[in-house]
Amino acid sequence: MRTQPLYSLEFFPPKTLEGIQKLRAARAELRALSPAFCSVTFGAGGSTREGTLATVIEIRSEGMEGAPHISCIGSTRSGIRDVLAEYRRHGIRHLVALRGDLPSGAVDTGEFRYASELVAFIRDETGDWFHIDVAAYPEFHPQSRNPMDDVASFARKIDAGANSAITQYFFNADAYWHFVDVCRSRGIDVPIVPGIMPIGSFTKLARFSDACGAEIPRWIRRRLEGFGDDVASIRAFGLDVITRMCASLIERGAPGLHFYTLNQASLTSTIWRSLGLTEKASEAAVQGK
């Protein structure tokens, strides 16, 4: 089990040449932060499979660890087996295993129903080759009937062989710590890393949060609404809120932070440097020797 805090980043595979160039520029800035790894999302039904792998390969060529996502909904065992074999051929040792979403208009859920089935399949096919991260939901998944069902679902992923977890982003740290406490009470002791979403646009944040079930606390929503189109004020307020929350999480012993960058560098870099995360990681590495 990992014992030192890990600070990491998430990107999505660009679909255009302009997007590729912008992501390269963002990574050039973020590379100076020395992240533990960079995960890359995997589109619904594997729709970005080639883009995901290409982005991971570029990340590795730049001297950083790349961890591709792999999702199973709408997929076959044969298809997932091929993806795993491709990742192994490239020497990739770290995956983020998710259930994922069906492509728009698709109705066939494929041969997997849950992420726990995917994790078990990966372990059956590849043994301990991959370090497997899975998703966790401190405010519980929107499709769960209740919070305890969601914890039970998370436990099944760990029992299937997951090594650690990255949470959906949140703005209420108490929800995260309550989730961790409940998991610990059930004997789940893997690292559960908080997912962090920097705030740069209220409109985008509200849309993302409504889609994934992440609650924006009333006081934050009201402040953001009050800024209207004042982008500078939204950015300054967001940086303050997220930096304070991250500092509190680290102080209380969170096993790291995982930043959802949306392929942009500025906000994540500012928060990261304000927290001194690179220095903390370096100190932990020295102490671990």
PLY file of the C-alpha trace (Angstrom):
ply
format ascii 1.0
element vertex 289
property float x
property float y
property float z
element edge 288
property int vertex1
property int vertex2
end_header
0.00 0.00 0.00
1.18 3.50 -0.77
2.18 5.42 2.36
3.50 8.74 1.01
1.05 11.39 -0.25
0.73 11.47 -4.03
-0.25 14.59 -5.96
-1.51 13.90 -9.45
-3.28 15.35 -12.49
-6.03 14.34 -14.88
-6.35 15.19 -18.58
-8.73 14.20 -21.34
-7.57 13.24 -24.87
-8.00 16.19 -27.26
-10.06 15.71 -30.41
-8.48 18.42 -32.57
-4.98 19.52 -33.54
-5.56 22.79 -31.68
-6.59 20.84 -28.59
-3.48 18.67 -28.82
-1.28 21.74 -29.00
-3.04 23.43 -26.08
-2.69 20.32 -23.93
1.01 20.06 -24.77
1.46 23.66 -23.64
-0.48 22.97 -20.42
1.60 19.89 -19.69
4.82 21.82 -20.30
3.78 24.16 -17.47
2.50 21.43 -15.19
5.50 19.15 -15.71
7.55 21.53 -13.54
5.32 20.54 -10.61
6.62 16.93 -10.75
3.25 15.19 -10.41
3.28 11.58 -9.24
1.28 10.58 -12.33
-1.09 11.95 -14.95
-4.28 10.05 -15.69
-6.04 10.28 -19.06
-9.76 9.71 -19.47
-11.36 7.06 -21.68
-14.46 8.11 -23.64
-17.86 6.45 -23.42
-17.71 2.95 -24.82
-13.99 3.32 -25.52
-14.63 6.11 -28.00
-11.28 7.78 -27.25
-9.25 4.57 -26.97
-6.59 5.63 -29.48
-6.49 9.21 -28.21
-6.15 8.02 -24.63
-3.19 5.79 -25.44
-1.53 8.42 -27.67
-1.82 11.01 -24.89
-0.40 8.60 -22.30
2.53 7.79 -24.59
3.27 11.51 -25.03
3.10 12.04 -21.28
5.59 9.23 -20.71
7.92 10.63 -23.39
7.95 13.88 -21.38
9.24 12.10 -18.28
5.98 11.70 -16.36
3.98 8.59 -15.49
0.84 8.17 -17.58
-2.15 6.23 -16.25
-4.89 5.55 -18.80
-8.49 5.19 -17.74
-10.29 2.08 -18.88
-14.08 1.79 -18.77
-16.16 -1.33 -19.38
-19.80 -0.40 -20.01
-20.72 -1.26 -23.58
-17.59 -3.40 -23.94
-16.86 -7.09 -24.38
-14.32 -9.18 -22.52
-12.46 -9.68 -25.77
-12.31 -5.93 -26.36
-11.08 -5.18 -22.85
-8.53 -7.99 -23.15
-7.17 -6.32 -26.29
-6.91 -2.95 -24.53
-5.06 -4.50 -21.58
-2.66 -6.28 -23.90
-1.98 -3.03 -25.76
-1.28 -1.19 -22.52
1.06 -3.96 -21.38
2.96 -3.86 -24.68
3.70 -0.21 -23.98
4.91 -1.00 -20.46
2.02 0.81 -18.76
1.66 -0.31 -15.13
-1.07 1.97 -13.75
-4.78 2.04 -14.67
-7.88 3.90 -13.53
-10.70 1.35 -13.88
-14.24 2.69 -14.20
-17.67 1.49 -15.23
-18.06 4.47 -17.58
-21.04 5.59 -19.65
-22.67 4.29 -22.77
-22.14 6.37 -25.92
-25.10 8.59 -26.77
-27.85 6.56 -28.41
-26.35 3.17 -27.52
-28.46 0.57 -25.71
-26.16 -2.47 -25.39
-24.48 -2.40 -21.98
-22.00 -5.06 -23.04
-20.61 -7.91 -20.97
-19.79 -5.87 -17.84
-22.31 -4.20 -15.57
-20.11 -2.80 -12.81
-16.58 -1.54 -12.27
-16.01 -4.33 -9.75
-16.46 -6.84 -12.57
-13.89 -4.93 -14.64
-11.37 -4.90 -11.78
-11.83 -8.64 -11.23
-11.35 -9.27 -14.96
-8.15 -7.19 -15.04
-6.76 -9.15 -12.11
-7.72 -12.49 -13.70
-6.09 -11.50 -16.98
-2.96 -9.71 -15.78
-2.36 -10.62 -12.14
-0.50 -7.86 -10.31
0.88 -6.19 -13.45
-1.26 -3.07 -12.97
-1.75 -0.76 -10.04
-5.51 -0.19 -10.23
-7.25 2.97 -9.08
-11.05 3.06 -8.93
-13.60 5.82 -8.37
-15.15 6.75 -5.03
-18.10 9.05 -4.37
-18.12 10.89 -1.02
-21.56 12.34 -1.83
-22.58 9.01 -3.38
-23.09 8.18 -7.02
-26.23 9.71 -8.58
-27.42 6.23 -9.60
-27.05 4.76 -6.11
-30.19 4.25 -4.05
-28.55 5.53 -0.87
-25.08 6.24 0.59
-24.67 2.79 2.14
-25.37 1.10 -1.19
-22.61 3.23 -2.66
-20.15 2.21 0.07
-21.06 -1.42 -0.57
-20.38 -0.92 -4.28
-17.02 0.65 -3.46
-16.16 -2.26 -1.16
-16.82 -4.71 -4.01
-14.28 -2.88 -6.18
-11.66 -3.11 -3.45
-12.44 -6.77 -2.79
-12.05 -7.42 -6.53
-8.46 -6.19 -6.36
-8.29 -2.39 -6.60
-5.25 -0.84 -4.92
-6.51 2.69 -4.26
-9.24 5.16 -5.16
-9.72 8.67 -6.49
-12.89 10.46 -5.47
-15.34 12.49 -7.48
-14.62 16.15 -6.78
-16.37 17.78 -3.84
-16.48 21.11 -2.03
-17.54 19.80 1.37
-14.52 18.21 3.06
-16.75 16.81 5.82
-18.44 14.59 3.21
-15.04 13.19 2.23
-13.96 12.47 5.80
-17.33 10.88 6.63
-16.96 8.60 3.60
-13.42 7.66 4.66
-14.58 6.95 8.23
-17.41 4.71 7.00
-15.01 2.83 4.73
-12.51 2.35 7.56
-15.29 1.03 9.80
-15.95 -1.62 7.15
-12.29 -2.62 7.05
-11.49 -0.81 3.79
-8.01 0.61 4.30
-6.79 1.50 0.80
-5.76 5.12 0.08
-8.79 7.22 -0.92
-7.39 10.29 -2.68
-9.57 13.42 -2.87
-10.44 14.60 -6.37
-10.05 18.38 -6.72
-11.83 20.60 -9.25
-10.41 24.14 -9.55
-13.09 26.80 -10.07
-12.68 29.00 -13.12
-16.22 29.32 -14.47
-19.48 29.10 -12.54
-21.47 28.09 -15.64
-19.19 25.16 -16.45
-18.92 24.13 -12.82
-22.71 24.09 -12.40
-23.14 22.02 -15.56
-20.48 19.47 -14.54
-21.81 19.24 -11.00
-25.42 18.73 -12.06
-24.31 15.92 -14.38
-22.14 14.04 -11.89
-23.97 14.69 -8.62
-21.25 16.79 -6.96
-22.94 19.26 -4.63
-22.01 22.93 -4.77
-22.69 24.22 -1.23
-25.26 27.00 -1.11
-22.80 29.60 0.17
-20.39 28.90 -2.69
-23.15 28.90 -5.30
-24.56 32.20 -4.04
-21.15 33.89 -4.06
-20.39 32.65 -7.57
-23.80 33.74 -8.84
-23.23 37.16 -7.30
-20.10 37.71 -9.38
-22.07 37.51 -12.62
-19.68 37.74 -15.57
-16.77 39.01 -13.45
-14.30 36.28 -14.42
-11.46 37.73 -12.33
-13.56 37.68 -9.15
-14.79 34.13 -9.83
-11.20 33.00 -10.33
-9.91 34.73 -7.19
-12.76 33.40 -5.04
-12.37 29.90 -6.49
-8.63 29.84 -5.86
-9.15 30.89 -2.25
-11.89 28.30 -1.59
-10.10 25.38 -3.20
-6.66 26.20 -1.79
-8.08 26.41 1.73
-9.92 23.11 1.33
-6.82 21.38 -0.05
-4.67 22.69 2.79
-7.18 21.34 5.30
-7.29 17.94 3.59
-3.51 17.65 3.62
-3.27 18.78 7.25
-5.78 16.13 8.32
-3.84 13.40 6.55
-5.38 12.90 3.12
-3.19 10.49 1.10
-2.75 12.99 -1.72
-4.74 15.18 -4.11
-5.83 14.49 -7.68
-6.54 17.58 -9.78
-9.11 17.57 -12.58
-7.29 20.05 -14.82
-9.74 20.18 -17.76
-6.54 20.35 -19.86
-5.63 23.76 -18.45
-2.61 24.61 -16.32
-3.10 28.00 -14.69
-5.54 27.27 -11.83
-4.06 23.91 -10.89
-0.52 25.29 -11.01
-1.44 28.25 -8.80
-3.12 26.05 -6.18
-0.31 23.47 -6.31
2.41 26.06 -5.78
0.45 27.86 -3.05
0.26 24.56 -1.15
3.94 23.73 -1.74
3.00 20.27 -2.99
6.20 19.66 -4.93
8.24 20.46 -1.84
6.05 18.18 0.29
6.48 15.30 -2.16
10.25 15.81 -2.22
10.43 15.83 1.56
8.35 12.65 1.74
10.64 10.94 -0.77
13.72 11.84 1.27
12.11 10.61 4.49
11.15 7.37 2.79
14.72 6.51 1.83
0 1
1 2
2 3
3 4
4 5
5 6
6 7
7 8
8 9
9 10
10 11
11 12
12 13
13 14
14 15
15 16
16 17
17 18
18 19
19 20
20 21
21 22
22 23
23 24
24 25
25 26
26 27
27 28
28 29
29 30
30 31
31 32
32 33
33 34
34 35
35 36
36 37
37 38
38 39
39 40
40 41
41 42
42 43
43 44
44 45
45 46
46 47
47 48
48 49
49 50
50 51
51 52
52 53
53 54
54 55
55 56
56 57
57 58
58 59
59 60
60 61
61 62
62 63
63 64
64 65
65 66
66 67
67 68
68 69
69 70
70 71
71 72
72 73
73 74
74 75
75 76
76 77
77 78
78 79
79 80
80 81
81 82
82 83
83 84
84 85
85 86
86 87
87 88
88 89
89 90
90 91
91 92
92 93
93 94
94 95
95 96
96 97
97 98
98 99
99 100
100 101
101 102
102 103
103 104
104 105
105 106
106 107
107 108
108 109
109 110
110 111
111 112
112 113
113 114
114 115
115 116
116 117
117 118
118 119
119 120
120 121
121 122
122 123
123 124
124 125
125 126
126 127
127 128
128 129
129 130
130 131
131 132
132 133
133 134
134 135
135 136
136 137
137 138
138 139
139 140
140 141
141 142
142 143
143 144
144 145
145 146
146 147
147 148
148 149
149 150
150 151
151 152
152 153
153 154
154 155
155 156
156 157
157 158
158 159
159 160
160 161
161 162
162 163
163 164
164 165
165 166
166 167
167 168
168 169
169 170
170 171
171 172
172 173
173 174
174 175
175 176
176 177
177 178
178 179
179 180
180 181
181 182
182 183
183 184
184 185
185 186
186 187
187 188
188 189
189 190
190 191
191 192
192 193
193 194
194 195
195 196
196 197
197 198
198 199
199 200
200 201
201 202
202 203
203 204
204 205
205 206
206 207
207 208
208 209
209 210
210 211
211 212
212 213
213 214
214 215
215 216
216 217
217 218
218 219
219 220
220 221
221 222
222 223
223 224
224 225
225 226
226 227
227 228
228 229
229 230
230 231
231 232
232 233
233 234
234 235
235 236
236 237
237 238
238 239
239 240
240 241
241 242
242 243
243 244
244 245
245 246
246 247
247 248
248 249
249 250
250 251
251 252
252 253
253 254
254 255
255 256
256 257
257 258
258 259
259 260
260 261
261 262
262 263
263 264
264 265
265 266
266 267
267 268
268 269
269 270
270 271
271 272
272 273
273 274
274 275
275 276
276 277
277 278
278 279
279 280
280 281
281 282
282 283
283 284
284 285
285 286
286 287
287 288
